[in-house]
């Protein structure tokens, strides 16, 4: 076995597309997006057999909120699609070797690494545990799209159906797909206000601009804006890969809540995917089951299957992490609300907002 940090793109693409758990966050295209995004540094870690075929794959992304002397205090790594390995003893041995090699490389240079599990890790959870990637509970909703339009609508809660039908009937809300880069400024403005209000870190506009430039032309992403009398009031970014739609980011202008723009937008996404042969809509996370989470309440209205694939966290620098958390609490207390959105909570539960 050989650990590598580069792969030929055809080999890489084939492995991700053929692996049953390969998802968009493992692809070369998403790697290219993250490489262009300010404050993001993706890394590729893979284990190859003697024939040069991948046995395991891991793509952690270093995310830094600040530069200079604060960089070490504000840098962690996230593997958005978790990790992949071949079934059986050989794949599991490769994964164990990969995680050990990664930890030796990282040492204490970042705060922690987080695996965001999009599928059940099953038997390899024990391998993660032995490598000090500790499991934490985390929920998600998966909506089955293999049904008729009527069945999809009838599955919703009665109140949600009423809101959607009213919005469709009144035609006050207009859906627009972003097809020009110039519209990304309006898209990001709504997103930024949403995350600032929630006091949750949001990546800068370069992430979304890169996704539009790389993924959108390949049919791997959609960017949507809902307008009320010309004003953008809700936005959504969806990732498309292997018959799954992944809810990546979303935002809502609360001053227009009474028009139910979020329900209207989510219904469009589900119905659009159903009509085009997508099998699943992945809501992208529903928080820790032990904590109240308003976003989870919104996602629950669409009657998806509640799953708990969890997350795995490996803390590399415990002392610095404690200092970082304390610093974040001080910022929360003293800084005005408009500045909070630029900080990161350094929790392992930072879902995108509905």
N, C-alpha and C positions, 0 to 999 in steps of 0.2 A: 504494500500500500504506500501511496505517496500523497502528501498534503501539498496542494498547490493554491496559489492566489490568482491564477489566470486560467481561462478556458477558451478554446476556440468556440466562437459563437454558434456555429452549427451544432457542435456537440452539446453545448450548454442548452440551446433551445430544444433540442430533441429530448434531452433528459427531463427537462421541466414539463414539456408537453406530454410525454409518455408516462411520467410518474402520476399515479392516481391522486396524489395530494399536491402536485405542483400547482402553484397559483401565480397570479400576476406579479406578486412581490418577489418572485424568484427569477423573473425574466431579464434578459439583457436589456430590453427596452426600459423597464422600470429602473434598472441600474443606471442607465444613461440619464434618465430624468433626475434621479437623486444626485448624480455626479454634478449636474448643472445647478442644483439648488443651493443657495447661500446657506452656510452653516451645516451642510450635510456632507458626509464623507462615507460613501458605501464601500464595503470591502467584500471580496469574494473569497470564500474558503471552501475547498472541495477536496475530497479524497478520491484518488483514481486507483483502479486495479492495474495489473501488469500490462493490460491491453490498452490503457489510456481511457477506460470507460469510468464515468463517475459512479461512486458507491454512496456518497453523501454530499450534501450541499448546504451551505449556511451563508447568509448574506446579512451581516450586521451593519447598521448604518450609524456612524458616529454623528450625534447631533449636538452642536454647541450653541448656546444662547448668547454668549459673550466671548470676546476675544481678549488678547493681552493677558494680564495676570489673573483675570477671572475665568479663563478658559477651562482650567482644571476643575473649577468649582461648578461649572455649568455644562459639562459634557458627559453624556451617557450614550449607550448604544442600544438600538432597537432593531430586532429582526422582525419586520412587519408580517412576513409570511411564515414565521417560525422556521423550522428546518426540515430537510428531507434526508432519508436514507433508504437504501434498498432493503427489502424484507430479508429476514434470515440472519444467521450468525455473522456472515461476512459484512453485511451492511451495518449491523449493530456495532461490530468491532471498529469499523471505519468511523462511525459517528463518535464513539468513545475517544478514538485517537484525535479526531478533528477538534472536539471540545477541549481536550487537554492541551492540544497545541495552541488553540486560540487563547486560552487562559494564560499560558506561559508568555504569549506575545503581548497581551494586554497589561499584565501585572497590575500596577496601581495607577495607570495612566488615565483611566476614566472612572466614573462613579459606579456604574453598574451596567449590565447587559440584560435586556428583557426580550424574551421570546413571546410573541403574540400568536397564540396557537389558533389557527383557522380550522384545524381538524383535531380529532382526538389522537393524542400521541400514543395512547395505548401502552404497548409493551416497552417502548423506548423511554417512557417516563422514568423508569428506574435508572437508565443510563444518564439522563439529565440530572437526576438527584445525586448520583455518585459524582457528577462533575460540579456539584454545588449550584446547579440551577434549580432553585427551590420553587415548588409549585404553589400558586395562589389561585383561589377561586375567581372566576370571571365568566360572565354570562354573555349570551348573544342570541339573536333571533334570526332564523332562517325561514324564508317564505317560499313555499312550493309554488312554482309558476306553471307547472304542467297541468293546467285545468282550463276550463272555458272562462270567458270574460264574466259571465253571470255568476259562475261558481266563485271566482276570485272576489267579486263584489259582495256576494252574500256571506262570505266568510268573515267579513269585517264586522266590528262592533256596530250595533244599530245607530248609535250617535255619529260614529265616523262615516257610515254610509250616508246618513242624512246630510252631513256637512259637505261631503264630496258631491253628492247629487245637486245640492243647492248651488255650489260653486260652478258646476258644469252648466246648470240651467241659466244662471244669471249672466254668465259670460263676462263678468267684471275682471276676471283674472286672465291674463294672456301669457301663454307659455312660449318661451323663445330659446332655441338651442344656440349656443355660442358657436359661431362658425368663422368669426374673425377675431384676431388677436386683440384688436382695439377694445372689444367688449369685456376682456378679462379685467380691466380696471374697475368696471361697475360690479362685476362678479366678486372680486376680492374685497371691495368696500363693504358689501353686505356681510361677507364672511368675517371680516375684521371686526365689525361692530358686534357681531354675535359672540365671538370669542372674548372680546374685551369685556363685554357685559358679564360673561360667565367667569372671568378671571382665570382663563385657561390659555396657555401658550399656543400661538398659531404660527406656523412657518411663514416666512416672508413670501411676497408675490412671485419670486423667482421659481419656487417649486411648482406653482400652478401654470406659470408661463411655459416652463419646460415640459410639463405634462401635456399642455395643449400642442406644443410644437412636435413632440415625439410620439405621444400615444394617440392623439385625436386623428391624425392622418391615417393611422394604421387600424382604425376602428376599435381601439382598445380603451377609449375614454369618451365620456359625454359630459358637457358642461351646460347646465340649464339655468335659466333665469325666469322667474315669474314676475310679471309686472302688473301693477294696478294703476290705471290711467297713466301709463308710461313710466311710472316709478318702480325700480326694482325692489321687491319686497321679500323675495325668497330665492335662494340659490342652492344648487346641488351639483356635486361632482361624483360621477359614477365610473368605476373601472370595469372593463369587460374582458373576460378571458374564460375560455373553455366552458361555455354555457352557464357561467355564473356572473351575475352582476354584483359588484361589491360597492356598498355605500361608503364612499371615501370621506367626503366632507359635505357639510350642509350648513346653511345659515338662514335666519329669519329676522326680519325687522318687526320687533314686538309691537310697534305702534299700529301695525296692520293685522294683528292677530285675529280680529273678529271676522276677517274675510277667509280664514281657514286656508291660507296659501300653502302651508306645509302639508296638510292632508291632500290638497289638490295636486301638489307636486309629487308626493310619494305615490299617489294613485296612478299618475301618468307613468312614472318609472316602472311600476309593477306591470301595468297593462301593456306598455311598450315592450317590455322584456318578454312577457307571455306571448304576445303576437309574433315575436321574432324567434321563437324557439329556445329561449333561455330557460334553464331548468330551476334555478335557485336565485333568490335575492338574499344576499348576506348583508345584514344591517350594520356590520362593522363594529359590534360590541354593544353590550347593555349593562356594563358596570359590575361592581362587586355585589354579590347577593346580600351582604351584611350592611350595605349602605343604601340610604334613600337616594334615588337617582331619577329626576324628572324625565330625562331623555328616555330611560327605560319604559316609563309609563306611556310615552308617545309611541314608541316602537311596538309596544304590546297591543295597541289598538288594531294592528294589521294582522294579528292572529297567526304569526309565524311559529315555528317550533322553537321552544326555549331550550338552548343547549348550554352546556358548561364545559368548554374545552380548556378554560383557564389560561394562565400565563406562568412562565418560569423566569425567575429572577436570580441572577448571580451578582452579588455585590463584590466589587473589586477593591474598593477603598472605603471601609466603614466609617473611619474618622472624618474623612472629607465629606462623605455623604451626610453625616449628622450636621456638620458645619453648614453645608449647602442648604439643608432643610431649614435650619435656624435663620439663615440669611433670607430665605424666601419669605418666611413668616414676618420678618422685619419689613421687607419691601411691601408685603400686603398691608401692613398696618400704617405705614407712613406715606406710601406713594398714592397719588390720586388714581381713581379708577381707570382713566384712559391709558395709564402707563402699565397697569398690571398685566394686560394681555401680552406684553413682550417678555414676561418672565415665565419660567417653567416650574410647575409644582414639584417635579421630581418624584411624583407618585407613579406607580405602575398602572394606574387606571385613568388614562387620559384619552377616552374615546372621542371620536369626532361627534359633533353635536347634531341632533336632528333638526 
